[in-house]
C-alpha cells in the first residue's frame, strides 16, 4: 500500500530526475554551444589568415605587374644607357631584389650588378621560355642559395628575350607566412611544384605532419597559400577544458531554475490541486447509529480519491500530504461545497447530523465561516452540520471567536479522534465542544488488557461529566457496541453497521435499514 512518505519520495525522485536531466542538458548544451562557436571562430581565423596572406602577396606582385610594359620596353637597349633607369625602377619596387634584362638567352644587364654576359639558363634552368612564369627557386647570383620568387616576362615570341624579376621572398615571408600557433602550425607558399615555408626553405612537397590542410589560391597570380592546422574542431575540443567553469555555472543555474519550476508541477500537491479542479475526489459517508433506537441519526462525510494518473490513493496518504502542503483547506472547502450540493440524499430532518472534518488552520481569520456562508448556508440546509475538528494540527490555531460564531449558526463542534492528538482538558474548557469522538484505537481495545481499554473508560467518564455528547468510531463487534451502550455511549459508527459508502448509495441503504427495522 502506498504511504504518504512513499508518494512524496516518488515525486521527489521524479523532480530530482528532471533536475538531473536539466543539469546534464545545460552542461552539455553549454559545452556544445561553446564548441560550435569556437569551431566557427577557429575556421574564420584560418580563412582570414590564408586570405590575408594571399592578399599581401598579391599586393607585392601587383606593382611588378603594373611595371611590366615599362620593363619590357627596356629589353634590347644598351645596358650603359638604361642601367640607371633600371636601378630606379628596382628601388621603387621595394621587395624586388633585382631586375635583369635578357637578350637572345643572355642576361646582359642587371639592376644590381650592371652589365653582364651570362646565359640565363645557367642561372635558372627553366628559362628562357615563351610563357610568363612565376617560380619559387634559389638565388644563383647575388645571395647564392637564398630563396627567391622570380617573375619572368617574355619580350619575344620565341621567349629568348625578356625580363627576369627577382623578389626577395625570404625577407617578406615573416609577414606573409608567419604561423599563428596553436591555430596555425605553419604556412606554405605554393608556386607550381615548389613550396616555401618561413624558416624552412623551399621543398618539392608539402610537409605531411598529420595536420589539416587549408589552401587558398590567388585569383590574380598563379600561386596559393596553404595553412597547416590541427583543425578547427580539434582546437575547439581542446578549448572545452577552459569552458568547464561556465558550463558548471550554467548547469547549476538551470538546475536551480528547474528545481523552483518543478516545485509545483512535479509534486503531489499539484496532483491534489488537479484532483480538486477535476473533481476526482469522491464523497463517501459512514452512518452514525443510535444504538438505543437502532436507527441512523447522522453520517460522517469521508473523502476517497481515484487518481486517473496513479490509481486509488488512500486517505491516509493524501490527507497528511494535503496538510503538510497547505492544501487541506481547499480540500475541505471542496468537501463542504460538494456535500451541500448533495443534501437531497439525506433525510430532511433538523436532527440528522452531517459531520465534516475540518483542520485547525481553517479556523484562522474566519476562513471557515466564509466558506460556510459561501457554500453551505447558501443552499439553505435543513440538516444539522457538525464540524469535526481534527487533532493532527495544534489546536492553538483555532480562533475561539469562530467557535462562538459556529454556535450562533447552530453548528455543532466535535473533537475528532479525541485522545490521540493535541487535545487536553484545557482545550476542552476553552472550546466547549458539543461532541467528543472516541477514536477507533480505543474502541478496538475494549475487552482487552491493553492500556487503551482504560483510556476508553476515562474518555467516556470525562464526556459524561462535562455533559458532552459521545460518538464511538471503529465499532466492529457486538461486544464493543454492547460495552459502549452499557457505559452510556449510544451513538456508534463502524463496520458493524456499515462500511463507508458512496453518497449516492446512502438513500438505498437507509431505506433497507428502515424496512429491516419495520
N, C-alpha and C positions, 0 to 999 in steps of 0.2 A: 504493500500500500504506500502511496506517495505521502510524504510528510512535508510540512512547511519548509524544513531545512533542506530536504531533497529538492523541492521545487526551486527554492532560492538558489541553491548550488547549481542546479541545471541552467537557470537563466544567467547566473554569474559566469558559468563556463561558456555559454554562448556569447556573452558580452566580451569576455576575455578573448575568445577565439576571433571575434570580429576585430577587436583592437589589435591582436597579433597580426592578423591578415593586413590590416591597415598599416601597421608599423612596418611590416616586411615590404608591403607595396610601396609605401612612401620612401623607404630606404632604397629599394630597387629603382623606383621611378626617378628619385633624385640623382642616383648614380647614372642611370640610363640617360637622363636628360643632359647631365654634365658631360657624359661620354660623347653623345651625339653632338653637343655644342662644341666640345673641344676638338672632336674629329673634324668638324666643319671648319673651325678656326685653323687647325693644322693644315688642312687641304688648301685653304685660302692663302696661307702663308707660303706654302710650297709653290702654288700657282703664281703668287706675287713675285717670289724670288726668281723663278725662271723667266717670268715676263719682263721684269726689270733688267735681268742680265741680258736678255735678247735686245731690249730697247737700248741699253747702254752701248752694246757693241754696234748696233745699227747706227747710233749717233757718231761712233768713231769712224765707221766705214763710209757714212754718207758724205762727209766733206771730201773724202778721196774721190768718191764717185762724181761729186759735183765738179771737181777739177780735172776730170778725165780728159775732156776735149782740149783743155789748156795744155795738159802734159803731152798728149798725142801730137799736138802741133809743134812740139819741140823736137820730135824724133827726126833724125837726118841732118839737123843743123849742127854746125861745128861746136864742139864742147867748149872751146875758148869763148865763143860768143854767147852761149846760153848757160854757162855754169853758174853765174851769179843769179840770174832769174830762177834757175832750178833750185839753188840753195834757199832763196827767199820763199819759194813755194813749199819746200820741205819744212821750213820753220813755221809757216802758217798752219801747216797740218801737224799739230803738236805731237801726236802719237806716232808719227812716221819717223822711222829710223833713217831711211834713205830713199831717194828716187833715182832709179837707174834707167838710162836710155839704151836701147838695143837696136843695132842696125845689122841686118844680114846675119843674125845669130850671135853677133859680137857685142858685148857690153862695152860701149865706148865712152860713156860719160856717167859719173855718179855725183849726186849732190854732196856726198860725204867725202869722196876720195878724188874727185875731179876726173881728168881724162884717164881712161884705161883702155886696155885691149885684151879682154878676157872672154872666152867662149861662155855664154850664159849657161850652156848645157853642163859645163864643168862645175858651175855653182849650184844649179838646180836642175837635176837630170830630167825633170818633167817639162822643161822649157827648151826652146820656144814652142808655142802651139798656136794654132789659128783661132782658138776659142778663149774668151775671157776665163780666167782661172783664179779661184780663191783657194789657198793651200796653207796647211799647217806644216812647217818644216823647221830646220835649224839653220842658223846663220853660218855661211862658209867664207865670209869676207871680213866683216868688221869685228863683231864679238863672236868669234867662232864657237859653235856648239850651243849657243843660246837659242831658245825657241823664238821663232818669229812667225808672223802671219803675212804671207805675201799675196799681193793682188797683181795679176798680170792682165794688161790691156793690149791686145794685138793692134798694130798700126797698118798691117798689110794683109792682103788676102791669104798669103801663104804662111803668115804667122811668124816670119823671120824678123820682122821689125815690131817693136812695141815698147811699152813702159812697164818696168818692174818696181812696184812699191813695197817696201819692207816695213811692216808695222810692228812696233815693239810690244808684242803681246805679253811678254814676261812682266813688264812694268805695270801694266793695267790689269793683270789677272787678279791681283789682290782686291780690286774694286769690283770686277765683273764676276769673278769665280770664287769669291771668298765663301767658305761654308758657314753654316749657322747651326752648330750643334745645340741640342741633340736632334733638332728637327731635320737639319740637312748635314749629313756627314761629309760629303764633298760634292763639288760641281764640276762638270766636264764641258769643255767646248768641243763640238764635233764639226769637223770640216772634211768632207769626203770620207776617206777611210782612216783618218787620223783623229786622235782625241788628245786634248790637253787639259791637265789639272793644275791648279795652283800648287806650287812647291813639289809637283810630281813629274812635270815634264810631259813630253809627247809620247803617246803609246799608239800601237796599232789596234788595240782592242779595249773596250770599256772594262774597268775592273769589276769583277763579279764577286762582291762581298756579301751576297745574300740580301742586300737591301732592296727596297722597291725603287724602281727607276721611273722618273717623271721627265719626259722630254718635250721641249717646246722649240719649234722651228721658226726661223725668221722668214717673213714673207717678202723681205726686200733683198736678202742676200742668201747664198747657198750655205748656210750653217745652222746649227741647232745647239741648244744648251740642255744638258741632262743633269737633273738633281737626283742624288742618291740619298734615300731617307729610309729609316726603319718602317715608315708608313704612318699615315695619319691615324689609322686605327690603333696600331701598336703603341704609338706615343700617347694617344688618348687613354688607352688602358693603363699605361704606366702612371699617368697623371691621376688616376682614380684614387690612389692612396691619399693624395692631398685633399681629395673631396670628401673623405670619410667623415670629418667633423661636421661638415654641412649636412651630409646625409643623415647623420645621427641626430642632429638638431631638428631637421625636418621630420624625421621619424617620430621623435618624442613629441613634437608639436602636433602632428596629425593624430598620434595616438591619444594625446590629451583631449583633442577636439572630438575624436571618435568616442572616447570614454564619456565625455559630457553628453554628446549627441545620443548615445545609446542608453543613457540613464533612464529615459522614459520609454524608449521603444523596445529595448531588449531587457525588460524586467517584468516580473509577474504583475506588478502594479498596472502596467499597460494592458495586460490580459484582463485584469479586473475591470479597468475602465472600458475596454472593448466589450466585456460581458455585460456591463450596465447599459452601455449605449445600444447594444444589440439585443437587449432583453434575453440574454442567455440564462439568467438566473430564474429558477422556478420556485414558486411559493408552495411549501408543504405545510401541513398543520398536524399537530398531535392533540387528540382530545384530552380534556381535563374532566374527570368524573367526580360527581358527588357520590361517595360510597354509600351514604345512608339512603339516598333517593334512587341510586342506581341509574342516574341519568347524566348526560353530558351537559355541563354548565359553562363550558368555555373551551378555547383552544390556544395553544401556543403556536405562533407563526414561525416556521423554520425555513431555511433557505437551502436549496440544492442547486448545483451548477454542473450542467453538461457543457463542457467547453468543446466546441466542434474542432478545435485545433489539437487538444491533448486528451479529450475524453472526459469522463466523470472526475470531478475534483471534490474531495471530501471537505465538509465544513471545517474540520479540524486543521485543514491545510490552508484554505483561502481566508478564513476569518482571522487567524493570527497575522497573516501577511497583510491583510487589509488594515489591521490595527497598527502594525509597525510602519506601514507606508502611508498613514493618514488618509486611508480610503474607507474607513469604517463608517464615517458619517455619510458620504454619498451612497454607500451600500444600504445603510439604514433608511435613508431618505427614499431609496428605491423600494424597499420593503413597505414603508408606510404608504407610498403612492400606489403601489400595485395592490396592496391589501384593501385600500379604500375603494379601488375600482371593482373589487370583488365582494363587497359587503353583502350583496344579494345572495351569496352562497350560504350565509349564516342565518340562524333564526333571528327574526326581527323582535328581539327581546332586550330590554334595557339591562337585564341581569346577566345576559350572556357575555362572558368575558373574552376579549381578544388580546392576547399577550404578545407584545413585540419587544424584542431585545434591543436595548439602547446602551451604547458605551458612554462612560462618564464624560469624555470630551464633548459629546453632543450637547451637554447641558450648559456649556460655556456661552456667554454673550447672548443668551436667549435663542440660540440657533434651533434648539429642539422645538420651542414654541412656534417659531417662524415656520418651520417645516410642517408642523401640525396644522397651523392655520391655513397654509397653502394647499396641503394635500389631504388632510383628514377632515377638518371641520367643514371645508368647502363641500364635502359630499354628504353633510348632514347625517352622520351615523346615528343609529339607534342603540347599537351595541355598546357595552362598557369596554373602554380601552384601558389596558393595563400596560404601563411602561415598565419593562423588566430591566433593571439596571444591573449590568454585568460587573463582576468584581475583578476582571482581569486588569483593569486600569485602577490607579489610585483614586479613591473616592473624593480626594480633596479637589478634583476638577469640577465637582458638582456645585452648581450655583444654587444656593438654598432658597433664593427668591423664586427661582424657576420651580422648585418643589412646591412652594406655596401657590404659584400660578397654576400648576397642574391640578392641585386640589380644587381651586376655584373653577376649573373647567371640568370637574367631575371625572378626572383621570386618576386612576389608581397608580401608586408606585410600588413596585415589587423589587426585592433584592434577590437576584437570581444566583443560584449555586451558593447559597449562604454558608459561610464557614470554610470556604476553600480559597478565598482571595484576600482582599484588603479590608474587609469589613471588621468592625469591632463594636462593642457596646456603645462607645461614644458616637459612632456614626449612626447607630440606630436612634439614639437620643436626638441627634441633630436632624436626621432625615424624616423621622416618624413614618416609616414605610407602612403601607397598608397590608402588604403581603410579604412573607418570607418563603422562598422556595428551597426546600431541603434537597441538596444535591444527591444525585443517584449513587455516589460513592458511599454516602451514609445510609441510604436506603438498602443498598446491597449488603451492608454489614449487619442488618437486622437478623437476629437469631444466631449470630456467631460470637466468638470471644474476642473479636477484633476491637481495637480501641475506638474505631469509628462507631461501633454499636453504642458505646457510652455517650459519645458526642451527639448521636442522634437524639437520645433521650434529653440531653441538655438543651439542644436547639428547640425541641418540642416544648419543654418546660418554659424556656425563655419566651417563645412566641405566645404561649398561653398567658404568661404573667404580664406581658406587655400588651395583651389583647390584640395581637397581630394575626391575621389570617395565615394559615399554613397550607402549602401545597407541596406534596412529596413527589419528586421526579424519580424516574427509573424503577417504577414498581413493576416487577416481573412475575411475582408468585403470589398466590392467595395468602400464604402465610405472612408475607410482608404487608399485604393490604389489611389483613385482619389485625395485625400488630398495630399498625398505624391508626386504624379505627378505634381500637381499644384505648389508645393513648390520645384520642381526641383529634386526630388528623383525618379529615373527611374528604378533602379534595386531593385526588390522586391522578397521577399521569404516568404512563409507561406502557410497555409492550403487553402487559396483562390485558389491557383494554384495546389497544390498537397501536400499531407502528405508525410513524409519520406517513401521511398520505398526501397526494396532490390535492390542492384546494378543490379542484373540480370533482373529486371523488367523495368529498365530505357530505354533501346532501344525501347521497345514496347510503352511505354508512350510517348517517344519523337516522334515516328512515328505517333502516334494518334494525337499529337498536331500539327504536320506538316500537316497532312491530313485535320484536322479541320480548319486550317488556310487557306488552299487552297480551 
